[in-house]
Structure formats: C-alpha cells, structure tokens
C-alpha cells in the first residue's frame, strides 16, 4: 500500500456514518476494540514484520515509509483519522508505519478480519473499494514522481491534503500539515531546500499563505489546481464529493 485515499468510491458512501449514528462497514469491526496510544516518533510496526493485524487510525497522523538499499528513507504516504492500514497485505508488512503526531489506533487480528468479511457479504464491496483506492493512490504517486516537476509535486501534495478535509475546514481552505518539511521532501522525492523554496514561491504568487505553525491557507485554489497539472472540473467535483464522504471516517 502506498497510501489510502481519504475519500471513498461510491460503494463506500453507502456505509457512511452520520452524526449520532453507529459506525457501519469496515469501521464497525474496530468500534468495540480498545484504543491504543502511541507517542509521536514511535513505530506502529516495521517493514518485514509478520502482518498479523490491521489498524484503524482513530486520531492523529502516521507516515508510511521504506528504507532503500543505500539507507535513504522513502515516504510513500501519510495516513490520518479514519484510515485503515493493512487491508491489502497478507503475510508481512511491506513498509514501516511511524507516528507523526501522538496517535490513537485500534487493531484487529487478520484472522478475525478475514472471518468477518467471509461471513458478511456486505463488507466485500467495501474491501474491494478500499483496494481500488490503494491502487489509484499508487498510480498517482508514480505519476507524481516520474512526470511532475518540483512545483507540480508540491501543489499536488497541497491539493490532496485540501481534498482530505478530515477536520471539516473546507470552507476556510485551511489545511493542517503535521508532518515536517523533511517528511514532505521524502514523500515528494525532493530536498528540504527545494520544498521550502517552492512554498515561498507559491506564497509570493499569492497562491498560499501561512495559517499557523503547521497550517497553510489555500488562497487561490484554481491556481493551485493549474500549477498541480490537474483538471479543475474534476477537482471541483471531488471537493464536493469529499465533503459528503468524510462522514464515513467518524
């Protein structure tokens, strides 16, 4: 898995949870399990460990990464509230997961998960949609790293975080960036200096503006879309959809 998409396909919307209602679908499997707390910088699991559990992120942010042969770290994704880790894995974890912030998670054994899915046909479309999200995210990451320049990469990252909207701040166009500049650089295949220069350049253009120590305000969304190399109509549709589908995370 490179990164779980933070909005669901149409199948996932049918199991959305609205305020005051009980969780349904895959998240319902985790609901009665105890919450575990992990401090920022601590690992949830390591690459190569036996993949005996799946995890739901209850609160906070994680980075997913691999260490390549020369010792460099490659971050392949960030996970946040409501994301589920490990659906596509079988025997061993293919990456390491580490807390960016203090986090809360719930875990379920793979055997229990597979048993519940086998006896609940209604869960199978949601599992399939989840796997499709992972494949789509992997394809997006390949395009970002192989075809986009530094500015396009940074804008694509900011746009993805804007669409995530887990905190319901879409109307303010404010995005939380709890990860470090080094994290962002390792995710985008850039240096810290390049990320910093690009963010400054976007601020000078009036596309973004600081909104706190770990927050950025998107001032010109249409310009951000253009600079990211994405289709504006597509993004507008996904913003509207993500605003509705985010309820499936709570």
FENQUIJO-V964776 format. One line per field, one symbol per residue. ss: DSSP state (H for helix, E for strand, L for the rest). psi: psi as a letter, one per 20 degrees, with the letter a starting at -180 (. if undefined). burial: # if it has 24 or more other ideal C-beta (glycine too) atoms within 12 Angstrom, else .. A space follows every 50 residues. Layout:
# FENQUIJO-V964776
ss=???
psi=???
burial=???
This chain:
# FENQUIJO-V964776
ss=LLLLLLLLLHHHHLLLLLLLLLLLLHHHHHLLLLLEEELLLLEEELLLLE LLEEEEEEELLEEEEEELLLLLEEEEEEELLLLEELLLLLLELLLEEEEL LLEEEEEEEHHHHHHHHHHLHHHHHHHHHHHHHHHHHHHHHHHHHHHLLH HHHHHHHHHHHHHHLLLLLHHHLEEELLLLHHHHHHHHLLLHHHHHHHHH HHHHLLLEEELLLLEEEELLHHHHHHHHLLLHHHHHHHHHHHHHHHHHHL
psi=pgppqjqqrhhhhhjqpqpirqqrbhhhhigjqqpqppqpiqqgrqpiqp miqqqpohpaqqpprqorhjiqpopirpqapiqppjhiqfgqpjrqpqpg rprpqqqqqhggghggghjnhhhghhgghghhgggghggghggghhhqag ghgghgghgghghglijkkghikpppmirrhgggghhikrrggggggggg ghghijhrqqkrhkqppognhhhggghikrpggggghhggghhgihhii.
burial=#########.###.###.....########.....#.#.....##.#... #.##############.......################...######## #.######.#..##.##.....#..##.###.##.###.##..##..#.# #################..#..#########.########....#..##. .#....###......######..##.##.#....#..##.###.######
